[in-house]
Amino acid sequence: MNRRKKLPPNKHENICIYCNKCKKYFFWTQKKKKLPDGQIKTLEPKCGETSNNFSKCPSFEKHKFRSRFHIPGSNMSKVSKTFDTTSYQEAVIKAIEFKKNFTKDTFTTTESNHIKKTGFLFDTQIEYLNFLDNVDVPEHQKVQRSDKHINEQSKSLEQFNEALQKNGINKKILPIHKITDTHVGYFHSYLTKDHEYANKTYNKKISALKSFYQWAIDTYELPNKNPFLKVKQRSTKKNNATITKKEFYNLINSKNMCKENGEVTIGIKRKLKRNLYRDYLKDGIELCLHTGGRREEVVELKWNMIHTLNKEMYYIEFNNLKVERILGDGFNDNVKTNIIPITKDLKELLLRLGYNQYKNSDNYILCPDRSNQSTETIMDNLSKGFTHFYKRLNTGKQLQLKCLRKTYLTYLKLATNEDMKKLDSHTTDEILNKHYLDTSVINKAISEMRIFSR
């Protein structure tokens, strides 16, 4: 017979009653309270569903003894286990045995105290993301990372947790030093079978977990070897394809690149409709082609970055954001700036975008109104928009926005006869000294370079 369960006044610390009906924990079932007039009143907790006193709960057969305790070394994590018994005494015995076995399986007596301090996977992941965001990091160790980079790391950690959960492993009670090849194997299968990621994406996800675990090893001096180091990099095919004149003009043609053709359906479980067309998409793509800049560089271009000679547009100068960010503050003072010659094509484009009206101003060249969208949003829209509208051409090729930079550099090389390295920030050649600029290279590019000669 299933009797009503109750807890004694001085119950065992790890025992409670859990109701499978209202999903409520009861850590006491009756207690006495002395009123101001000296009388003693009996109190009971209320049922989470009917608000009746605990002793009057109609679903008492759903009540179960449960052991629930805080996991040593974690922030808020708790572990629990339900016992199929009607006897409080038997439940206490099972609770003591459960905690003893859990502690024994989780922490071995030979492990040093600093390993126990590391806590569990989920807690360590939170600490790592805080570290990436420079939370409580000493000033001399801070590194400026983009929000996009931190979000990508966070997403990879979240997917690792999903892979573990799929295999019955709780991220909140898995000690960080207990991660093995088995767990890495679960993640490998999750990436390759569940999501069927391309090799490049697979490598990025593994790299994120490799960096996270190496940080944990260094931070807590774990004796472990990094299990993610054993994962082999998957081969990736380098795509050096450029866009042709016909493809480019078909791409930006208003019959192809328009709002009516911009609708897509995204999402796997939850299908959402989205329109990838933006008013600035065509201008942004043309700027990418005629400057050869990376997405962020193009989106961050301002009118006051344009230098003139004899009152004519001559070149654009802007910081190499990628290299500066990698080197960090205090180490990036000598990173040379990027120089973009104002070619005939680029001059025509800048005039059309409003050079005469906005020259020397601090306004952005592309999408000057940034009140409702960030640099990252515009960058994302350019990439996705290019890919979507290029696919509609059915050329048989798979091109991405970065092909425009490759196209630009190809034509620049032809125009400058190898002197392009003086304009390309990837090389160590100096073109900018304190008071000198190699004008001959710029003049050659301006006079001879025309992408898609007309």
Wavefront OBJ file of the C-alpha trace (Angstrom):
o trace
v 0.000 0.000 0.000
v 1.344 3.433 -0.972
v 1.221 5.507 2.230
v 1.621 9.224 2.628
v 5.274 10.149 3.123
v 6.492 12.685 5.634
v 9.772 14.028 6.967
v 10.795 14.147 10.656
v 11.714 17.531 12.225
v 15.437 16.721 12.258
v 15.629 15.017 8.868
v 18.800 13.929 7.086
v 20.306 16.937 5.273
v 20.216 15.386 1.779
v 16.664 14.005 1.891
v 13.523 15.647 0.541
v 10.189 14.639 -0.985
v 9.569 15.345 -4.660
v 6.108 15.441 -6.205
v 6.023 14.104 -9.762
v 2.631 15.786 -10.218
v 3.330 19.433 -9.342
v 7.153 19.117 -9.765
v 7.770 20.662 -6.341
v 10.461 19.810 -3.760
v 9.386 19.557 -0.110
v 12.254 19.911 2.381
v 9.890 19.772 5.378
v 6.358 18.475 5.797
v 5.314 19.841 9.193
v 6.709 22.242 11.763
v 5.554 24.095 14.880
v 5.492 27.870 15.215
v 4.995 29.764 18.452
v 2.562 32.679 18.063
v 2.872 36.017 19.955
v 0.065 34.964 22.311
v 2.022 31.863 23.322
v -0.064 29.364 21.378
v 1.611 26.755 19.162
v 0.518 26.574 15.514
v 1.197 23.642 13.193
v 2.394 24.675 9.708
v 2.493 22.683 6.495
v 3.828 23.502 3.000
v 1.285 23.901 0.218
v 0.767 21.633 -2.773
v 2.117 23.259 -5.943
v -1.032 22.384 -7.906
v -4.044 22.551 -5.543
v -2.599 24.813 -2.786
v -3.876 22.293 -0.236
v -1.810 21.477 2.832
v 0.837 18.833 2.147
v -1.026 16.253 4.287
v -4.194 16.786 2.205
v -2.544 16.484 -1.223
v -4.742 14.226 -3.426
v -1.700 13.073 -5.435
v 0.270 11.684 -2.494
v 1.030 8.513 -4.486
v 3.168 10.711 -6.755
v 5.415 11.700 -3.828
v 8.901 10.174 -3.855
v 11.836 10.329 -1.467
v 14.747 11.986 -3.201
v 18.368 12.713 -2.357
v 19.508 16.134 -3.546
v 22.792 17.848 -2.741
v 25.200 20.490 -3.998
v 28.125 19.230 -6.081
v 31.450 20.089 -4.417
v 33.545 22.537 -6.447
v 30.688 23.859 -8.584
v 28.847 27.149 -8.420
v 25.159 26.247 -8.441
v 25.108 22.671 -9.733
v 23.144 20.025 -7.842
v 22.702 16.315 -8.359
v 19.692 14.249 -7.334
v 18.346 10.716 -7.329
v 14.860 9.366 -6.615
v 14.370 6.274 -4.444
v 11.507 3.840 -4.940
v 10.781 3.217 -1.275
v 8.042 4.185 1.186
v 10.356 3.985 4.208
v 12.115 7.149 5.346
v 14.825 5.122 7.108
v 15.543 3.132 3.955
v 15.633 6.344 1.913
v 18.277 7.786 4.274
v 20.467 4.704 3.858
v 20.158 4.916 0.073
v 20.921 8.669 0.140
v 24.128 8.159 2.129
v 25.211 5.391 -0.243
v 24.374 7.489 -3.328
v 26.406 10.494 -2.179
v 29.338 8.295 -1.194
v 29.400 6.509 -4.568
v 28.914 9.749 -6.512
v 31.835 11.426 -4.739
v 34.014 8.349 -5.189
v 33.261 8.060 -8.922
v 33.678 11.768 -9.556
v 36.739 12.572 -7.447
v 39.545 10.079 -6.888
v 41.551 10.364 -3.700
v 44.821 10.636 -5.625
v 43.842 13.831 -7.402
v 45.287 17.040 -6.027
v 43.193 19.800 -4.529
v 43.668 22.164 -7.464
v 41.974 19.639 -9.746
v 38.937 19.560 -7.485
v 38.867 23.362 -7.614
v 38.317 23.322 -11.369
v 34.765 22.157 -10.889
v 32.715 20.883 -13.770
v 32.512 21.319 -17.504
v 29.658 23.826 -17.607
v 31.127 26.029 -14.861
v 34.526 26.004 -16.562
v 32.975 26.952 -19.900
v 31.355 30.002 -18.307
v 34.703 31.017 -16.808
v 36.364 30.598 -20.217
v 33.814 32.801 -21.986
v 34.301 35.436 -19.290
v 38.046 35.192 -19.901
v 37.534 35.754 -23.646
v 35.442 38.805 -22.782
v 38.216 40.080 -20.441
v 36.116 39.729 -17.298
v 38.456 39.857 -14.256
v 41.479 39.495 -16.556
v 44.588 41.487 -15.469
v 45.115 44.549 -17.642
v 48.408 43.327 -19.125
v 46.796 40.050 -20.259
v 43.716 41.488 -21.917
v 43.200 40.776 -25.623
v 40.539 42.533 -27.650
v 38.343 39.955 -29.378
v 35.365 40.663 -31.588
v 31.848 39.786 -30.455
v 31.611 37.514 -33.477
v 34.645 35.506 -32.349
v 33.319 35.123 -28.795
v 29.893 34.091 -30.099
v 31.468 31.470 -32.355
v 33.404 30.010 -29.415
v 30.260 30.011 -27.294
v 28.285 28.232 -30.031
v 30.945 25.521 -30.367
v 30.952 24.907 -26.606
v 27.157 24.727 -26.637
v 27.255 22.156 -29.438
v 29.805 20.075 -27.531
v 27.359 20.020 -24.612
v 24.563 18.944 -26.952
v 26.699 16.062 -28.201
v 27.310 14.956 -24.609
v 23.642 15.277 -23.678
v 22.677 13.120 -26.641
v 24.862 10.398 -25.130
v 23.394 10.743 -21.649
v 26.128 12.909 -20.118
v 25.253 15.902 -17.936
v 27.513 18.901 -18.583
v 26.900 20.130 -15.020
v 28.303 17.048 -13.300
v 31.119 16.096 -15.702
v 34.452 17.154 -14.134
v 36.571 19.056 -16.630
v 39.572 16.790 -15.975
v 37.485 13.700 -16.799
v 36.984 14.587 -20.489
v 38.459 11.815 -22.633
v 38.722 10.581 -26.211
v 35.261 9.088 -25.773
v 33.716 12.528 -25.330
v 35.712 13.906 -28.257
v 34.380 11.015 -30.335
v 30.802 11.988 -29.454
v 31.515 15.523 -30.673
v 33.110 14.225 -33.876
v 29.995 12.175 -34.683
v 27.744 15.108 -33.813
v 29.573 17.384 -36.271
v 29.954 14.888 -39.103
v 26.705 12.893 -38.880
v 24.121 15.047 -37.125
v 25.058 18.300 -38.881
v 27.176 17.052 -41.808
v 29.364 20.141 -41.557
v 31.835 20.906 -44.322
v 35.486 20.218 -43.493
v 36.293 23.890 -42.935
v 33.467 24.308 -40.413
v 34.397 21.024 -38.730
v 37.971 22.245 -38.261
v 36.776 25.529 -36.746
v 34.529 23.747 -34.217
v 37.305 21.371 -33.158
v 39.774 24.255 -32.937
v 37.414 26.110 -30.586
v 37.224 23.134 -28.213
v 40.974 22.583 -28.480
v 41.612 26.182 -27.394
v 39.090 25.916 -24.557
v 40.621 22.769 -23.127
v 44.159 24.099 -23.459
v 43.055 27.148 -21.492
v 41.652 24.872 -18.774
v 44.933 22.924 -18.631
v 46.997 26.106 -18.360
v 44.671 27.853 -15.925
v 44.233 24.980 -13.482
v 47.492 23.134 -14.164
v 45.668 19.935 -15.034
v 47.868 16.879 -15.499
v 45.792 15.894 -18.540
v 46.895 15.986 -22.130
v 44.546 17.869 -24.419
v 42.286 15.146 -25.933
v 41.340 17.436 -28.839
v 44.951 17.466 -30.056
v 44.437 13.969 -31.436
v 41.782 15.149 -33.882
v 43.210 15.424 -37.384
v 42.561 18.533 -39.435
v 40.245 17.724 -42.313
v 41.409 18.690 -45.764
v 39.938 21.834 -47.251
v 39.963 22.907 -50.854
v 41.232 26.406 -51.456
v 38.938 28.313 -53.763
v 40.863 30.911 -55.760
v 38.056 31.458 -58.253
v 37.326 35.008 -59.323
v 34.131 36.445 -60.717
v 33.836 37.205 -64.442
v 32.558 40.424 -65.964
v 29.369 38.758 -67.204
v 28.693 37.115 -63.842
v 29.245 40.345 -61.928
v 26.888 42.451 -63.982
v 24.255 39.698 -64.048
v 24.602 39.491 -60.274
v 23.928 43.175 -59.549
v 21.317 43.540 -62.290
v 18.046 44.783 -60.790
v 16.194 41.886 -62.401
v 18.267 39.485 -60.284
v 19.146 41.499 -57.181
v 15.762 42.749 -56.012
v 13.427 42.366 -53.068
v 11.147 39.966 -54.937
v 14.025 37.494 -55.352
v 15.403 37.864 -51.830
v 13.120 35.537 -49.853
v 14.670 32.431 -48.260
v 13.615 29.897 -45.619
v 16.110 29.309 -42.825
v 16.235 26.946 -39.868
v 16.048 23.182 -39.503
v 13.539 22.544 -36.715
v 11.865 25.927 -36.820
v 11.365 27.259 -40.321
v 11.591 31.026 -40.668
v 11.199 33.201 -43.749
v 13.722 35.974 -44.293
v 14.433 38.423 -47.087
v 18.156 38.842 -47.872
v 17.749 41.896 -50.074
v 19.012 45.215 -48.709
v 18.992 48.652 -50.342
v 22.761 48.960 -49.847
v 23.622 45.460 -51.112
v 24.553 46.482 -54.672
v 26.665 49.447 -53.479
v 28.420 47.297 -50.897
v 29.280 44.595 -53.417
v 30.640 47.185 -55.851
v 32.762 48.737 -53.085
v 34.162 45.293 -52.239
v 35.134 44.746 -55.871
v 36.692 48.152 -56.545
v 38.596 48.457 -53.244
v 39.575 44.815 -52.717
v 38.892 45.317 -49.021
v 37.750 42.747 -46.520
v 34.143 42.981 -45.368
v 34.823 44.894 -42.163
v 37.243 47.253 -43.897
v 34.672 48.109 -46.577
v 31.808 48.551 -44.103
v 33.985 50.839 -41.911
v 35.119 53.116 -44.783
v 34.485 56.815 -44.194
v 34.668 59.786 -46.529
v 37.535 61.408 -44.593
v 39.746 58.396 -45.392
v 39.953 59.606 -48.994
v 43.157 61.556 -49.753
v 43.382 64.031 -52.622
v 46.077 65.399 -54.894
v 45.452 68.598 -56.858
v 41.863 68.471 -55.576
v 41.306 65.069 -57.193
v 40.599 61.818 -55.333
v 43.932 59.988 -55.148
v 43.847 57.088 -52.690
v 41.990 55.708 -49.650
v 43.972 54.962 -46.507
v 42.621 52.838 -43.685
v 43.916 50.703 -40.836
v 44.579 47.002 -41.228
v 41.995 45.984 -38.645
v 42.682 42.253 -38.877
v 46.407 42.493 -38.122
v 45.951 45.188 -35.462
v 43.460 43.025 -33.613
v 45.718 39.968 -33.728
v 48.721 41.884 -32.346
v 46.725 43.729 -29.677
v 47.050 47.161 -28.082
v 50.628 48.232 -27.457
v 51.983 45.919 -30.155
v 50.204 47.191 -33.251
v 51.609 50.714 -33.559
v 53.812 49.777 -36.530
v 51.197 47.937 -38.557
v 51.181 49.604 -41.927
v 47.968 51.008 -43.255
v 46.164 49.792 -46.332
v 46.362 51.959 -49.438
v 43.660 51.719 -52.103
v 44.313 53.701 -55.316
v 41.295 55.602 -56.633
v 40.949 53.929 -60.023
v 38.579 55.164 -62.704
v 35.968 52.575 -61.687
v 36.240 53.458 -57.991
v 36.085 57.189 -58.700
v 32.850 56.782 -60.658
v 31.382 54.704 -57.833
v 32.366 57.207 -55.112
v 30.926 60.100 -57.087
v 27.662 58.191 -57.464
v 27.584 57.467 -53.715
v 27.897 61.187 -52.880
v 31.572 62.188 -52.697
v 30.925 65.821 -53.641
v 28.346 66.110 -50.862
v 30.130 64.201 -48.066
v 33.870 64.577 -48.776
v 36.069 65.020 -45.681
v 33.125 64.143 -43.418
v 33.141 61.434 -40.745
v 30.123 59.738 -42.344
v 30.296 56.127 -43.443
v 30.461 55.668 -47.209
v 28.184 52.626 -47.133
v 24.905 52.748 -45.227
v 25.600 56.008 -43.306
v 22.602 55.531 -41.008
v 23.799 53.020 -38.383
v 21.046 53.719 -35.849
v 19.312 50.378 -36.408
v 22.148 48.086 -37.447
v 25.724 47.386 -36.463
v 28.864 46.850 -38.526
v 28.543 43.104 -37.900
v 24.954 43.068 -39.183
v 25.884 44.881 -42.409
v 28.850 42.533 -42.924
v 26.586 39.517 -42.463
v 24.000 40.925 -44.867
v 26.646 41.504 -47.549
v 27.949 37.942 -47.309
v 24.583 36.225 -47.255
v 23.149 38.527 -49.891
v 26.034 37.903 -52.296
v 25.841 34.121 -51.865
v 22.065 34.025 -52.304
v 21.843 36.206 -55.403
v 24.905 34.613 -57.027
v 23.358 31.143 -56.617
v 20.365 32.359 -58.601
v 22.631 32.750 -61.670
v 23.160 28.962 -61.827
v 26.735 29.276 -63.102
v 27.809 25.926 -61.697
v 30.356 27.701 -59.474
v 30.165 28.321 -55.737
v 31.441 31.832 -55.104
v 31.398 33.838 -51.902
v 31.820 37.558 -51.259
v 35.576 37.158 -50.698
v 36.002 36.239 -54.380
v 35.697 39.982 -55.083
v 38.925 40.652 -53.157
v 40.656 37.923 -55.165
v 39.332 39.435 -58.380
v 40.591 42.889 -57.393
v 44.074 41.649 -56.450
v 44.321 39.720 -59.726
v 43.671 42.859 -61.772
v 45.908 44.962 -59.504
v 48.784 42.557 -60.104
v 48.339 42.867 -63.863
v 48.252 46.669 -63.668
v 51.285 47.121 -61.377
v 53.548 44.314 -62.661
v 54.237 42.679 -59.265
v 54.495 46.045 -57.472
v 51.088 45.246 -55.957
v 52.859 43.975 -52.841
v 53.606 47.624 -52.061
v 49.880 48.160 -51.751
v 48.975 44.822 -50.179
v 49.235 44.686 -46.391
v 50.076 40.987 -46.365
v 53.736 41.721 -47.233
v 56.513 43.297 -45.197
v 57.426 45.872 -47.870
v 57.092 49.434 -46.622
v 55.295 51.926 -48.833
v 54.404 54.385 -46.150
v 57.191 56.095 -44.271
v 56.680 59.084 -42.110
v 56.599 61.544 -45.003
v 56.783 59.448 -48.139
v 54.376 57.490 -50.287
v 55.377 55.523 -53.400
v 53.287 57.595 -55.789
v 54.583 55.802 -58.889
v 52.792 52.600 -57.913
v 49.547 54.415 -57.227
v 49.812 56.377 -60.475
v 50.313 53.148 -62.406
v 47.296 51.521 -60.800
v 45.132 54.575 -61.393
v 46.132 54.975 -65.025
v 46.173 51.317 -66.081
v 43.828 49.372 -63.828
v 40.248 48.900 -64.873
v 38.406 45.836 -63.640
v 36.383 44.254 -66.457
v 37.862 46.573 -69.129
v 35.138 48.259 -71.106
l 1 2 3 4 5 6 7 8 9 10 11 12 13 14 15 16 17 18 19 20 21 22 23 24 25 26 27 28 29 30 31 32 33 34 35 36 37 38 39 40 41 42 43 44 45 46 47 48 49 50 51 52 53 54 55 56 57 58 59 60 61 62 63 64 65 66 67 68 69 70 71 72 73 74 75 76 77 78 79 80 81 82 83 84 85 86 87 88 89 90 91 92 93 94 95 96 97 98 99 100 101 102 103 104 105 106 107 108 109 110 111 112 113 114 115 116 117 118 119 120 121 122 123 124 125 126 127 128 129 130 131 132 133 134 135 136 137 138 139 140 141 142 143 144 145 146 147 148 149 150 151 152 153 154 155 156 157 158 159 160 161 162 163 164 165 166 167 168 169 170 171 172 173 174 175 176 177 178 179 180 181 182 183 184 185 186 187 188 189 190 191 192 193 194 195 196 197 198 199 200 201 202 203 204 205 206 207 208 209 210 211 212 213 214 215 216 217 218 219 220 221 222 223 224 225 226 227 228 229 230 231 232 233 234 235 236 237 238 239 240 241 242 243 244 245 246 247 248 249 250 251 252 253 254 255 256 257 258 259 260 261 262 263 264 265 266 267 268 269 270 271 272 273 274 275 276 277 278 279 280 281 282 283 284 285 286 287 288 289 290 291 292 293 294 295 296 297 298 299 300 301 302 303 304 305 306 307 308 309 310 311 312 313 314 315 316 317 318 319 320 321 322 323 324 325 326 327 328 329 330 331 332 333 334 335 336 337 338 339 340 341 342 343 344 345 346 347 348 349 350 351 352 353 354 355 356 357 358 359 360 361 362 363 364 365 366 367 368 369 370 371 372 373 374 375 376 377 378 379 380 381 382 383 384 385 386 387 388 389 390 391 392 393 394 395 396 397 398 399 400 401 402 403 404 405 406 407 408 409 410 411 412 413 414 415 416 417 418 419 420 421 422 423 424 425 426 427 428 429 430 431 432 433 434 435 436 437 438 439 440 441 442 443 444 445 446 447 448 449 450 451 452 453 454
